[in-house]
Structure formats: structure tokens, C-alpha cells
Amino acid sequence: EKGGFASFMAKEIHDQPAAVADTLLGRADAEGRLTLDELRIDPEKLKGISKIIVLACGTSAYAGSVAKYAIESWCRIPVEVELSHEFRYREPIVDENTLIVSISQSGETMDTLMAVRYAKEQGAKTLSICNTNGSTIPRESDAVLYTHAGPEIAVASTKAFLAQITATYVLGLYLGHLRGNLFTGQIKDILADLGKIPAKIQDILDREDEIKELARSMSEEQSVLFLGRHVGYPVAMEGALKLKEIAYIHAEGFAAGELKHGPIALIDDGQPVFVVVPSPRGRDSLHAKVVSNIQEVRARGAKTLVIAEEGDEDVQRYAEFVFYVPETPTLLMPLLATVPLQIFACELATAKGFDVDQPRNLAKSVTVE
Ligand code: F6R
């Protein structure tokens, strides 16, 4: 059932072209109008929302962080992302004009469920992005957008994460259309770019040996840092989380702009640093800023491991290692840039002889508080 792979995690990494394609399947009609799976509120009410709060934990919260960039850009609605357990233990400001978007693979995470219940009591509208049909969180929500990643067996989330990000894009396009922020043509263009993602993930998977070799050479590392800006920031956070949870290596993700506010003090000779580099075709200042961050850490002895877009020759001068991902619009880049980091963690943990599917101390579904 592992389909010839050494672990469920490896198999699920390879399931990702299908997870993204299936999550997009049948969502849009010829006019670019999108559909949600369940909608128990009047779309007119969704139209009137004044802010979105995304609630989730762990990897699912990083999907929420990616969503913030896309939804704010496409819909011009303020989006906050908050960990469910932080949200529920303060007195968050929500009302009937707030849309709560919960993201949960299992649909049973206790903190997320409780946070959603609290928000609902305050009159907020609730929408669930979930991978498990009929689980508690979608049942209790006003609207549901299912991710179609299929059952995820490995404790460390991979394909559910990419499917969650995909679903948040669908939600962004849905709201953008509903509120008149996006024209049909724009929606169609973005959907066309999304439609190309599965083949681009496959291209990365076909070249996975490049990153696996790097991973095996790094099995004795004590600490690995991950840097990113903009949508590359949550990708860096997710890369670090994967490494800590299955390879038990100290790993931290940072917003690259924070370097000089503290983390750069950690850099000394040989410190491995992954850097997620945005497209050089995108907002120009973003690429240049990240390239200068690579130079800053390199000048202090870091071993720079770069994830960059195909054709970005610039970065080679500053990198010990470069893995290229296919071109895509910046907002969609996490669907590609995350994959080599998942492969890296999975291969490194496998090389260390760990059970990557059942990491110590972790459960697949956190139904306790
Ligand atoms: C990490 C991981 C966890 C989950 C988190 C939320 O690989 O799997 O961080 O993302 O426990 O779980 P769900 O999405 O089921 O609410």
C-alpha cells in the first residue's frame, strides 16, 4: 500500500500532483465561477465580510499564512492568521462581519474545533477547509471546502498541506469573484496557472535525487536554518517543522528580513541555511532583497542551500547548492518550493534510520488539549 515507496511519507510526497489536481477538480464553470462544497449561509452575507481570521495549528497554520498573501492580494480583505490555541484563550474581536476560515486536515483538532465554536458563538461566519469528509469541524461550520488529498497516513503532513494551500486559493478566487475584486479573465488566468502546478510538481519529483543526495550528505548536522520572505516565509517555517518532527534536528525558520534583528548571530562557519528565493520575474525588490540575505549569511560562513526559480542564474554565485523549481507566479510558488524541503526532511530522516511515518511523541490527530 506504500506503492513501492520506503514510507507512507515518501508515497504521499509523490501523491502531491494528484492532491492538487483533485482539489481543483470541478471547481470552476466556463465563466470562471467557483463553487464551495457546502454553503449553509447566504452568499450575500459572505460578500459583506470585513475581515478574515484563519485558525489552524502546525502545518495547517502555515497553509493559512500562505493564504493571507493570496487572499489579501486578490480580494483586498484583511486576513489575520492565528494559532487556534492562542485565539481561544484570549478575548478575540470577532463579529458577524468576520469570516473564520479554519484549516484542518483531520477536522478533529480539539483546539481548532473549540476556537471555531467560540467564534460561532460570537456571531462570526465559519468556513472549514478540511481533508476528512464528515469530520466534526466541517459539520459544525457554515461552509466547507474539502481538500481532496486522500487519506494521509504519515504523521507529518505533506500532501494535505499542498491541498490546503490550493483550497485557500480557490477560496480567494471565490471571494474575489463574489465581491467583484477580480474579473472573470483574471480568475481564468490564475486557474490556468494553478492547472499547470501538478505537472510542475511532477517535474520536481522527477529530479528528487538531487535533493536526496544533499540530504544524505547532511545526516550529521545538528542544526539547519530556513529563510524566506513573503510567501517564501511560511515555506521556510514548514521546511523547518518537517525537519524537526521527523529527523529530530534542531531547525528554525525565519523571515529573512528578521536576520539582522537577531538570528544572524547564530550564523558561524558551516551553518547550513536553506533560502527560499522568489522569482526574479516577480516584484523586483523581493528577489534582490533575498539575494542580499544569502550574501549576508554566506559572508559569515553559512553553507547556503538555495531553492530558486528555473533560469535564476544569479543565485549560483552565492550558493553551495541550488535546487530549481519551475516558473510560476509568486503567489503560487509555495506549491512548488515546499516540495524539495519535504523530500529533504524525509530522506534525511530515512538516512538516519528513523521511522518517518511515526515520529516519536507525535500523534496524527491531536484531539486532546
Ligand atoms: C505537521 C503536522 C501537524 C498538523 C497539526 C494540525 O506535519 O502534521 O502540525 O498540521 O497537528 O492538524 P490538523 O490539520 O489535522 O488540524
Residues whose N, C-alpha, C, O or C-beta is under 5 A from the ligand:
A	BS01	F6R	C57 G58 T59 S60 I103 S104 Q105 S106 G107 T109 V155 A156 S157 K364 V366
